[in-house]
Structure formats: C-alpha cells, structure tokens
Amino acid sequence: MTVPSARTTSLSTCVSGLTRRRFLQYSGVAATGTLAVGCTSPTVGVADVLAATTAAPRSAQDGVLVVVTLYGGNDGLNTVIPAGDPVYQQARRDLAYQPHEVLDLGDGLGLNPGLAGLKGLWDGKNLAVVRGVGYPTPDHSHFRSMAIWQTGSPTTSVPSGWLGRWLDHSGSTDPLQAVSLDPVMAPLMAGTQRSAASFPPGGLQLPRGAAGAGLAALGDPCAQDSSWQAAAAQAISEIEVISDALDPAVAAARQSDSDPAAESTEQQGATTGGRGALDIQLGLVAAMIEMGAPTRAYSVSLGGFDTHSDERDTQQRLLGELDGALTAFQHRMSAHPLGHKVVTMVYSEFGRRVTANGSEGTDHGTAGPMFVLGDQVLGGFHGEEPSLSALQQDDLAVTTDFRDVYGTMLQGVLGADPARTLDGWTGHLDGLLRA
Amino acid sequence: MKTSGVLDDTAVAARLLDRFTFGATQAERSAVVGQTPGQVMKTLLGRTGTALPDGVAVPDFPAAAKRSKDESADAKRQRREQLKADRATLLHWWLSTATRSEHQLTERMAWFWSGHFATGIAKVRSAGLMHQQFETFRSGGTGSFAELARKMIVDPALLVWLDGNDNKVGAANENLSREFLELFVLGPGGYTEADVRAGARGLTGWTVDRTTGKARLVAKRHDEAPVTFLGRTGPLDADTFVTQALAQPLSPQFVIGRIWFRLVSATPPDSPALLRLEKAYGAGDLAALLQALALEPAFSDPASSIVKQPAEWLIGAVRVCAIDPRSLPKASLTAVLKGLGALGQVPFAPPSVGGWPSGRAWLTAATAVSRARLAQRLAAVAPVRTMLGRSPAARVDALGLVLGRTWTDRTRAALLAVADTPTDALALALCSPEYVVST
C-alpha cells in the first residue's frame, strides 16, 4: 500500500498510540517523521498492557475461577440422583434411573452414568457437590432465572454481572483480567465500567495487509463519535491486544486437541444459549493458564439443557460432553504448576420439576446441585439434599443460597471482598476450599 | 455524529429509512429529501405487500417423511443432509427477498417478528415449517397484533419449538404457555405461576402433522375442564388464551416496548410517549402504531441511535453495494451465510426463545473481525466499487454518499489511506463505527 505523502498530516489527526504504531508499521511512513501528535486516547495504551502482560504473568499463587454455565435448566435430580428413593422412582417413571445404573456417591445419591470422569475426581476428593442451590422466591422463567444467577441479584434487576462488578472493583486495567470464551459474551462478565475480553474459541486475527491496518485505524477513539460508535471503535481497538496475547494459546489448544474437527452437536432444547463445543472452550482456557496468561476469571458454556421432551438421552449425552471436557481440563490443571489454584464451578439457571411431564421430559423447576472442582477443593457433599417429601408447590426447596457459593469463590479464589460485589452478602460455605 | 439539538426532517427521513427498511440506497434516500417523517412512514406503509421480487421463487421444501423409531443410520444421515440443504435454500430465499423486495417495510417487520416470536430451526427440523411461519410474519407483520398472536399460538413451527405438540390433557407441558405470556404478549409481572399452569391446560391438544405441515386441535387430547386464567374462570382454548392475555392492561405497553427497543432506541419511551403510542395502537393496530412512532420526538433526538444486528447490517450492505444475491456464485453465497454464522446471527436459528442479543453484544472484537471478513467478501463482488470516482478523496466522499454516512475525521483518514484500492475502501467503510451503528 502506498500513502500519498501530502495527506499524511490529516491522516494522523485522530490516530492514537497503538494504531499509529500499527499503521506506521504497515504503511512504511514511520521514517518520514511527518506525523503530528493528534488526539490521543485517554485510556491506557495497548502497548503498555501488552508489555505488562508479558512482564508480569500470573503468579502460580493467584487463584483462577472458571465458570461453566449450563444453559436451559439442567435437571439436577437426574444429575445427582436419589435413585433408591421410591418417591423419585414414582415421580420420574420412565425418566427415572435405577440404583444399579447410577455411580454411587453415598448418602443415597449417585451420579448420572454420563459422568464417569467426574466420579473419578470425586473418588480423588477433588469434586465437591453443593446440594440444593438456588435463590429465594424461585422464578421459572429461563431469562429471569438466568439473569438472577448471572447478576447475583435475586431481588432487584441490576444491569451488571457479578464477575463484571468484581472486575469493576479489581483495580486491574489488564484487558485480559477476565475472558469470556462464550460465542456471545456472557452477561455475568459485564460490569458497569469494564467487561471481560470476548474471545471466540477459533481465535482472532486482523485481516492481512492494508485492510488489516485500515481496520485497526478505525479503532481509534474520536471525539466526534456517538456513544455506540465509540463502543464500536473500542471493540475494533481490542482485536489486536487480544489476538497478540491469545493467539499462541489458540495454536497450543489446537495442537493438544485430540479431535480438532469436533463440531458442536445438534441441539435438542429450545433454550440453548451456549454454543460451540465445550471441550474446545476449556481446551483454550487450559492452554492460556499453562502459558501464564494474567487472566483470573474465565467464562465458558454449554447449551441445550431445556429438556421438556425426550429428556433422558439428550441430557445424558450433554452430561457426557460436560464430563469429557471437565475431566480432561482438570487433569491438565492438576498436572501443571500453574494449574493448582484453578477452581471450576458449574451451574445452571434452575433444576427441573420433580414430577415428569407427559412428554418424557420435565418442566422448569427450582433448586439444583452445583459442581465445584479443582486441587483447592475439598471433595464431598456440601449443603443439605432437598427432601422429596417436603416439596414447595411441586418443586424442590432451596437449601443453599447461590450467593454463599459465589462469596466463597470471590474470597477464596479471587481474594476479593464478597460483600462489595454481592450487595453486602456475607454468607459463605465453610470447608468448600482448602485453607 | 455527536450533535446537539434535534435532527432536521431530512436527517429524520434518512433515519426512518435506516430503521424501517433494510438500509436505503442513495436513490431511495434522495427520494425522501424534503418529506416529513409522517410522509416517509405513509409512503412505506403504502408500499407493503407480500409479492416476491422478480426472479425469486417460492421455495419448495419436500414434505417430511414419517420417521420411524428404528430408522436406519443411512436414512438418518439422508434426512440430516436434506435439512441442511433446505436450510441453505431458506436462507438464500430470505437474503434475496429482503434485499430485492420493493416492500421494504414488510420485510423489515417480518424480520422483527421472527426475532420476537423467536423460533429455532434446529429443534423444529423443518425448513418448510419455518418458511410457513415467516410467511405469516410477512403477511401480518403490519396488520393486527391480535391476529398475528392468534396465528402464532397455533403455528406449527412454534408448537414444535415450545413443545405445544406434546401438551395434552392430564400431562400438560407449560413451555408454550409460559413463553407466550412472558416473551410474546404480556411480559414479566403481568401474570402469575398459576396463570402459566392454567394457560398450559387451555393449550392442550394442538398437534402438528409433519407430512401436511398443518396443526389441528385433537379433541381427545384437549383439557375441557374450566380453569382460572388471568382472572377469568371457564373452559380455555387457544383463542380465549390470546384474547384474555391481550386484554391485560400491561400487554399494549409490552408490545410497544419491544418494537421501540429494536427500532427506535434502547432507552424506553417516557410515559407521555407511551400514552400517545398506546392510543394509536388501540386493540393492536400495528400500522397505526408505526405511523405514530415516526412522529415521536425520539426520532429527531440524535441520542436515539441503535446498533445494527448483523443480519440487518448484511442486508443493508448488500443493498448499498448493489449486489444481486440472485446471481451470486454459490461459493460467495456459502461464504456470506458462513459469515453470518461467525457473526453469531443465522436467521431462523436464534440462540433461544428470548430472541437475539442487542447493543454491545454485537460490538465485540470478535464480531469486528468477522464483520471485516464478510465486508471484504462483499466488497470483492460489489458492482458499486467501480463507480466510486477516480481520486482517493473523491472515493471517500462517494462512499459517504453511497452508504449515507458522514465520516468522522478518524474514519475519513483511515479510508483515505486505503482509497487507492476501491475494494479495500468499500470494505473498510462497511466496518466503520459510523456504518455498524444506525445513527
């Protein structure tokens, strides 16, 4: 590409730090020295951030939280299963698992047969099952319930996600402090001032040559922008930061991926949300952690759990997908020096109705189990199992408030004050994490 | 552009075309110069219709074969291949129709309603049923909301999507009842859990025949017992479900709010505006509502900008580039549809019954890259790239006119830097913050 030199000055009137560097690199005009300073970005320069990232990778002592969202409302009762309970057998009829089918955990509960890998982690004391998790006054709407879980605010609607608020308060300016591998960024990662970097599992590359340099130039802030235009420009400016820092991780994840052609499976449930194979998402998280990325919080997701009909096969297949991805991830973490402080948390917006519906499926319910796993986790049961004989309007009672789990993660993994993020909430679960 | 005060009529007219068509061409914008907002909307409303553009045929989808429980692996694969081909046919049809149709308001509103009654082809597994539903949006999208809702509650694709098909007496499935109230006609807060459960009983018995593509009420599957639904006690059927739900005081403002959010502004209407719009909307008159919307002061407020959804951006770009999707080579077409997938918005496959994301969700680094790739594809085959003038400066000015945008200094500089190559300049212009946002 050639740049008419007579225009060089006007070119630079709105060009800031990074993009100017990039632009010069591509256009070859750096040597002419004719660029005016122009308007510069008030935000921290991307070059600074990159330097900080490589100069200060995450310490092996810093905790990392990986949040796995199961979209659609996973059937908790067919995940951690009271197979020996006659009330369960009667309510679930054709959908029920028999005692000999489940993977016994003790306490009259067993894991879904699709979760053989997690059973191994349970036996190794690295898997915690938190029982009966939910929030007060359950809502059966996917959207409201997921909003409550993702904002961490059960009573009032707030526009920010719980990890987004943590990010707001974290004091870090590193754009990689939190990373969303979801196809569209999960709302839990959006704060009021900052949001997680959104990074598709396939990687992020500027187009080559002049077109790429041109695109980068469109990312410069400009005082003439409306607020949405400014947001669009900012997103463009982030491409380079994110790709420079993370593309090596993508390459590494691809290399270690045994099944690179894995396609996302056909979805059964109407309310999916999470798309893109979970094993690829978690493979990328593993690669980033192993490379010392400064990221402290990751979001990944799997969809398709809205099993109103033909539930058994669909759910078991999805749980199998979850199991394969989580188990492989945890084994990599346990084997790597930077992986010991990584804690993974799995949740869904609600469990399902105790009694099966007429379509070999279940309708929306309330409380469900959460999985928490990692070397820092004290395996075993936490929280009370909701009673099948003391239902509340046909639904399981909530025995553990979800904010207790969040609080424990904020304090124990991220070293943050939970009350600040959770509107004053101070509850937590003793003995979930190793001291 | 950041400006103070209010937009003049010409700017409002251009904005109306941006929102209520799939992005106007230069000629279409010139034609409305000097018109009041009310005149622009009147013209658009006068030009609605379901006739397909020249050269676009009604898509033909083979009727679904009966599936047996012990279907062979071969038959299964064949069915999957067929569905994949049908999906591509449906998307191609939509792309051609939305781009070429003279009835732009019809197509724009059909697209809106397909996001409102968000139905996903992955579960419906029939391009024929999805197309049939979309035709209902095309024919009824600017008519009566009550009529549209009545058709939707027994729409075969929607019944499959929300398990209405499995909802029968003695074993009610609540999915359709709940989502209809929450997301389609009333909104949260307008009903109770008990209403959802009672409503589900009223909707029992509707069954889809996949070979004919029709839904019918099977009497012996329908729950005849009286229920109490939204304050009314008695036997309930699909029609009374809709009548009763739409009679709730919260229904009009919910429907108006959804249209406002996607077509006017992310900031909800204030109460005087809502009063004006409710009056126009009455018992569900969508044309009157659209006419009233055009007169709202919000439309001349510079702050009422919205982020284009990727499919809207694509159709608008295809239109301003003067690309004819009917004559696109298959490879380009495949690339375009793949590009939409990368952007996260394949029509007929919304992420959930809640519909498409909005605003900032479409403005991430990831979408910016996908958009750039797709823009390069489009620019490479865009007839308009050869008509942009000779000098770089003239090309940048011409791009502003073609796309209907006033460039910021930043974008003007970026475009000038690549204007030696018109294809690069066009691709870049399509990715500019000015163009990805509807100002």
Chai-1 contact restraints between the chains, C-beta under 6 A:
chainA,res_idxA,chainB,res_idxB,connection_type,confidence,min_distance_angstrom,max_distance_angstrom,comment,restraint_id
A,V3,B,A417,contact,1.0,0.0,6.0,A-B,restraint_1
A,R7,B,L416,contact,1.0,0.0,6.0,A-B,restraint_2
A,L11,B,A413,contact,1.0,0.0,6.0,A-B,restraint_3
A,L11,B,A417,contact,1.0,0.0,6.0,A-B,restraint_4
A,T13,B,D409,contact,1.0,0.0,6.0,A-B,restraint_5
A,C14,B,D409,contact,1.0,0.0,6.0,A-B,restraint_6
A,C14,B,R410,contact,1.0,0.0,6.0,A-B,restraint_7
A,S141,B,E182,contact,1.0,0.0,6.0,A-B,restraint_8
A,F143,B,G354,contact,1.0,0.0,6.0,A-B,restraint_9
A,P183,B,G344,contact,1.0,0.0,6.0,A-B,restraint_10
A,V184,B,G344,contact,1.0,0.0,6.0,A-B,restraint_11
A,V184,B,P357,contact,1.0,0.0,6.0,A-B,restraint_12
A,V184,B,A361,contact,1.0,0.0,6.0,A-B,restraint_13
A,S198,B,T364,contact,1.0,0.0,6.0,A-B,restraint_14
A,S198,B,A366,contact,1.0,0.0,6.0,A-B,restraint_15
A,P200,B,A366,contact,1.0,0.0,6.0,A-B,restraint_16
A,L204,B,V369,contact,1.0,0.0,6.0,A-B,restraint_17
A,P207,B,A372,contact,1.0,0.0,6.0,A-B,restraint_18
A,A210,B,V418,contact,1.0,0.0,6.0,A-B,restraint_19
A,A210,B,D424,contact,1.0,0.0,6.0,A-B,restraint_20
A,A211,B,D424,contact,1.0,0.0,6.0,A-B,restraint_21
A,G214,B,A414,contact,1.0,0.0,6.0,A-B,restraint_22
A,G214,B,V418,contact,1.0,0.0,6.0,A-B,restraint_23
A,G214,B,L428,contact,1.0,0.0,6.0,A-B,restraint_24
A,L215,B,A372,contact,1.0,0.0,6.0,A-B,restraint_25
A,A217,B,A414,contact,1.0,0.0,6.0,A-B,restraint_26
A,L218,B,A414,contact,1.0,0.0,6.0,A-B,restraint_27
A,L218,B,S432,contact,1.0,0.0,6.0,A-B,restraint_28
A,D220,B,R410,contact,1.0,0.0,6.0,A-B,restraint_29
A,C222,B,T408,contact,1.0,0.0,6.0,A-B,restraint_30
A,C222,B,R410,contact,1.0,0.0,6.0,A-B,restraint_31
A,Q224,B,M1,contact,1.0,0.0,6.0,A-B,restraint_32
A,Q224,B,K2,contact,1.0,0.0,6.0,A-B,restraint_33
A,Q224,B,T408,contact,1.0,0.0,6.0,A-B,restraint_34
A,S226,B,K2,contact,1.0,0.0,6.0,A-B,restraint_35
A,S226,B,S305,contact,1.0,0.0,6.0,A-B,restraint_36
A,W228,B,S305,contact,1.0,0.0,6.0,A-B,restraint_37
A,W228,B,V307,contact,1.0,0.0,6.0,A-B,restraint_38
A,W228,B,V437,contact,1.0,0.0,6.0,A-B,restraint_39
A,Q229,B,P433,contact,1.0,0.0,6.0,A-B,restraint_40
A,Q229,B,V437,contact,1.0,0.0,6.0,A-B,restraint_41
A,A231,B,R360,contact,1.0,0.0,6.0,A-B,restraint_42
A,A231,B,L363,contact,1.0,0.0,6.0,A-B,restraint_43
A,A232,B,L363,contact,1.0,0.0,6.0,A-B,restraint_44
A,A232,B,P433,contact,1.0,0.0,6.0,A-B,restraint_45
A,A232,B,V436,contact,1.0,0.0,6.0,A-B,restraint_46
A,A233,B,P433,contact,1.0,0.0,6.0,A-B,restraint_47
A,A235,B,L363,contact,1.0,0.0,6.0,A-B,restraint_48
A,A235,B,T364,contact,1.0,0.0,6.0,A-B,restraint_49
A,A235,B,A365,contact,1.0,0.0,6.0,A-B,restraint_50
A,A235,B,A368,contact,1.0,0.0,6.0,A-B,restraint_51
A,I236,B,A368,contact,1.0,0.0,6.0,A-B,restraint_52
A,E238,B,A365,contact,1.0,0.0,6.0,A-B,restraint_53
A,I239,B,A365,contact,1.0,0.0,6.0,A-B,restraint_54
A,I239,B,A368,contact,1.0,0.0,6.0,A-B,restraint_55
A,I239,B,V369,contact,1.0,0.0,6.0,A-B,restraint_56
A,I242,B,A365,contact,1.0,0.0,6.0,A-B,restraint_57
A,Q267,B,A122,contact,1.0,0.0,6.0,A-B,restraint_58
A,A270,B,K123,contact,1.0,0.0,6.0,A-B,restraint_59
A,A270,B,W161,contact,1.0,0.0,6.0,A-B,restraint_60
A,A270,B,V353,contact,1.0,0.0,6.0,A-B,restraint_61
A,T271,B,S352,contact,1.0,0.0,6.0,A-B,restraint_62
A,T271,B,V353,contact,1.0,0.0,6.0,A-B,restraint_63
A,T272,B,S352,contact,1.0,0.0,6.0,A-B,restraint_64
A,G273,B,P351,contact,1.0,0.0,6.0,A-B,restraint_65
A,G273,B,S352,contact,1.0,0.0,6.0,A-B,restraint_66
A,H308,B,D163,contact,1.0,0.0,6.0,A-B,restraint_67
A,H308,B,N173,contact,1.0,0.0,6.0,A-B,restraint_68
A,H308,B,N175,contact,1.0,0.0,6.0,A-B,restraint_69
A,S309,B,D163,contact,1.0,0.0,6.0,A-B,restraint_70
A,S309,B,D166,contact,1.0,0.0,6.0,A-B,restraint_71
A,N357,B,A171,contact,1.0,0.0,6.0,A-B,restraint_72
A,N357,B,N173,contact,1.0,0.0,6.0,A-B,restraint_73
A,G358,B,K168,contact,1.0,0.0,6.0,A-B,restraint_74
A,G358,B,A171,contact,1.0,0.0,6.0,A-B,restraint_75
A,S359,B,D166,contact,1.0,0.0,6.0,A-B,restraint_76
A,S359,B,N173,contact,1.0,0.0,6.0,A-B,restraint_77
A,D363,B,E174,contact,1.0,0.0,6.0,A-B,restraint_78
